[in-house]
Amino acid sequence: MPPTNTRESPWRFSRDERTLVLGALLNSMAFFAALPLSVRPLVIRLSERLPHGPLVTSGCACFAVAFAFVWLGTSDVVALYVAIVFWTLGEAILPPLPDIAVHAIATDDRKGTYFGLSELRYLGFFADPVLGGMLLDLSAPVYFTGMALAIFLCVPLLSRTAKPDLPLGNN
């Protein structure tokens, strides 16, 4: 019996479909590349006026919301785009804060040691995909809930190290 679908594979696209998919991909890549660049000046201005606590909390909240939208993205592709927006906002807010915390905590003679130890956070780029894959195999809700909660573990550390007398760029 011949197949009712004329396509051989679900991944074979017509020329118009390929153009549409490629255009959507390039537009989304340009948008997500420009988003952090456009948000960073706003974050810098806010960081000069606000204490670190609200910035840390908002950055962590952006990551937690992103995890929730990734979870929802298993049934809706638009949720994945929303997740990327929130993830990018979190990335625009949080990355400089650990270095600021080390600068605020460490004495001048120990700053090199503290900064060296703080770089261990990049070990997560190696270990997290393996651990995340194992957690996802257990249960997606457990993974996304656990990751959202774990993000907030850094709030007390980064919030209490703020120096209210100096703006973010001068700490």
C-alpha positions as CSV (number, residue, x, y, z in Angstrom):
1,M,0.0,0.0,0.0
2,P,1.5,3.4,-1.0
3,P,2.0,5.9,1.8
4,T,-0.6,8.7,1.9
5,N,2.0,11.3,2.7
6,T,4.0,12.3,-0.3
7,R,7.0,13.2,1.8
8,E,9.7,10.6,2.4
9,S,10.8,12.2,5.7
10,P,9.3,14.7,8.0
11,W,12.6,16.8,7.7
12,R,12.4,17.3,4.0
13,F,11.2,20.8,3.3
14,S,10.1,22.5,0.1
15,R,12.1,25.5,-1.1
16,D,9.5,27.9,0.3
17,E,9.5,26.1,3.7
18,R,13.3,26.1,3.8
19,T,13.4,29.8,3.1
20,L,10.8,30.4,5.9
21,V,12.7,28.3,8.4
22,L,16.0,29.8,7.6
23,G,14.6,33.3,7.8
24,A,13.0,32.6,11.1
25,L,16.2,31.1,12.4
26,L,18.3,34.0,11.3
27,N,15.9,36.6,12.7
28,S,15.7,34.8,16.1
29,M,19.5,34.6,16.2
30,A,19.8,38.3,15.5
31,F,17.2,39.1,18.1
32,F,18.8,37.0,20.8
33,A,22.3,38.4,20.0
34,A,21.0,42.0,20.2
35,L,18.9,41.5,23.4
36,P,21.8,41.3,25.9
37,L,23.5,44.3,24.2
38,S,20.4,46.4,24.4
39,V,19.6,45.4,28.0
40,R,23.1,45.9,29.4
41,P,23.0,49.8,29.5
42,L,19.7,49.6,31.5
43,V,21.2,47.1,33.9
44,I,24.3,49.4,34.4
45,R,22.1,52.4,35.1
46,L,19.9,50.4,37.5
47,S,23.0,49.0,39.3
48,E,24.3,52.5,39.9
49,R,21.0,53.4,41.6
50,L,19.9,50.2,43.4
51,P,21.5,48.1,46.0
52,H,22.7,44.6,44.7
53,G,19.9,42.8,46.5
54,P,17.1,43.7,44.1
55,L,19.3,43.1,41.1
56,V,20.4,39.6,42.4
57,T,16.8,38.7,43.1
58,S,15.6,39.9,39.7
59,G,18.4,38.1,37.9
60,C,17.6,34.9,39.8
61,A,13.9,35.4,39.1
62,C,14.6,35.7,35.4
63,F,16.4,32.4,35.4
64,A,13.7,30.7,37.4
65,V,11.0,32.0,35.1
66,A,13.1,30.8,32.1
67,F,13.2,27.3,33.6
68,A,9.4,27.4,34.0
69,F,9.0,28.4,30.3
70,V,11.5,25.7,29.1
71,W,9.3,23.2,31.0
72,L,6.2,24.6,29.3
73,G,8.1,24.6,26.0
74,T,7.8,20.8,25.7
75,S,4.3,21.5,24.4
76,D,4.5,25.0,23.0
77,V,7.4,26.3,20.9
78,V,6.6,30.0,21.7
79,A,7.3,29.2,25.4
80,L,10.9,28.3,24.4
81,Y,11.4,31.8,22.8
82,V,10.0,33.4,26.0
83,A,12.4,31.2,28.0
84,I,15.3,32.5,26.0
85,V,14.3,36.1,26.6
86,F,14.1,35.6,30.4
87,W,17.4,33.6,30.3
88,T,19.1,36.4,28.4
89,L,17.8,38.9,30.9
90,G,19.1,36.9,33.8
91,E,22.5,36.6,32.0
92,A,22.6,40.4,31.5
93,I,22.0,41.0,35.2
94,L,23.9,38.3,37.1
95,P,27.4,37.5,35.6
96,P,29.3,40.5,37.0
97,L,27.8,40.0,40.5
98,P,30.0,37.0,41.7
99,D,33.2,39.0,40.9
100,I,31.8,42.0,42.7
101,A,31.0,39.7,45.7
102,V,34.5,38.4,45.8
103,H,35.9,41.9,45.6
104,A,33.7,42.9,48.5
105,I,34.4,39.9,50.7
106,A,38.2,39.4,50.2
107,T,40.9,41.4,51.7
108,D,43.4,42.9,49.3
109,D,46.1,40.3,50.0
110,R,43.6,37.4,49.4
111,K,41.8,38.7,46.3
112,G,43.8,36.5,43.9
113,T,43.0,33.4,45.9
114,Y,39.3,34.2,46.1
115,F,39.1,35.1,42.4
116,G,40.8,31.8,41.6
117,L,38.5,29.8,43.7
118,S,35.5,31.7,42.2
119,E,36.5,30.4,38.8
120,L,35.5,26.9,40.0
121,R,32.0,27.9,39.1
122,Y,33.0,27.2,35.5
123,L,33.4,23.6,36.4
124,G,29.6,23.5,36.0
125,F,30.0,23.8,32.2
126,F,31.5,20.4,32.4
127,A,29.5,18.7,35.1
128,D,26.1,20.2,34.6
129,P,25.1,18.6,31.3
130,V,25.8,15.2,32.8
131,L,24.0,15.8,36.1
132,G,21.2,17.6,34.3
133,G,20.7,14.7,32.0
134,M,20.5,12.3,34.9
135,L,18.0,14.5,36.7
136,L,15.9,14.9,33.5
137,D,15.8,11.1,33.2
138,L,14.4,10.9,36.7
139,S,11.7,13.5,36.3
140,A,11.4,16.8,34.3
141,P,9.3,18.5,37.1
142,V,11.9,17.6,39.7
143,Y,14.7,18.9,37.5
144,F,13.1,22.2,36.6
145,T,11.8,22.8,40.2
146,G,15.2,21.9,41.7
147,M,17.1,24.1,39.3
148,A,14.8,27.1,39.9
149,L,15.2,26.7,43.7
150,A,18.9,26.2,43.4
151,I,19.3,29.4,41.6
152,F,18.0,31.3,44.6
153,L,20.7,29.8,46.9
154,C,23.1,32.5,45.6
155,V,20.7,35.4,46.6
156,P,21.9,35.6,50.2
157,L,25.6,35.6,49.4
158,L,25.4,38.1,46.5
159,S,22.9,40.3,48.3
160,R,24.8,40.7,51.6
161,T,28.1,41.6,49.9
162,A,26.7,44.9,48.5
163,K,28.6,48.0,49.2
164,P,25.9,50.7,49.3
165,D,28.4,53.6,49.1
166,L,29.8,52.6,45.7
167,P,28.0,52.1,42.4
168,L,28.3,48.7,40.7
169,G,31.0,49.7,38.2
170,N,33.3,51.1,41.0
171,N,33.2,48.2,43.5
